[in-house]
Amino acid sequence: MDTLTGMAVFARVAEAQSFTAAAARLGMSKSAVSKAIAGLEDRLGARLLNRTTRRLSLTEVGRAFYERSARILAEAEEAELAVTCRRRRAARSRSTPRSASASCISARRSPTSWRAIPSSRSRSSSPTASST
């Protein structure tokens, strides 16, 4: 699994505080999500999550990794949107430049994939706020 995808899976697990809920949001099996997190932890050489039968929480290292991952994922989304919007504006500049800009603005506000993970600044119930 590539680095950004691993970060995205981890971010969804951290936000949902559940492998099952994260798997549902990502359209993956719970097993695939669990394997992705285990692989990420192995690659990093650090435990990111505390797991019990009833609760999942971030470790201190996991909290720091989540905060940075959320920023990186938001930046990746912005980079992709910048290219997409620029291409749309160029294609529509002759007919409706205003609608091209509006679609780019609305794309930033509508979560459609892993790239739409909001930054930690915009979340009121951030996983970083929970205690471990």
Secondary structure as UniProt FT lines:
FT   HELIX           3..16
FT   HELIX           19..26
FT   HELIX           30..44
FT   STRAND          49..51
FT   STRAND          56..58
FT   HELIX           60..92
FT   TURN            93..95
FT   HELIX           97..109
FT   HELIX           114..116
FT   TURN            120..121
FT   HELIX           127..129
//
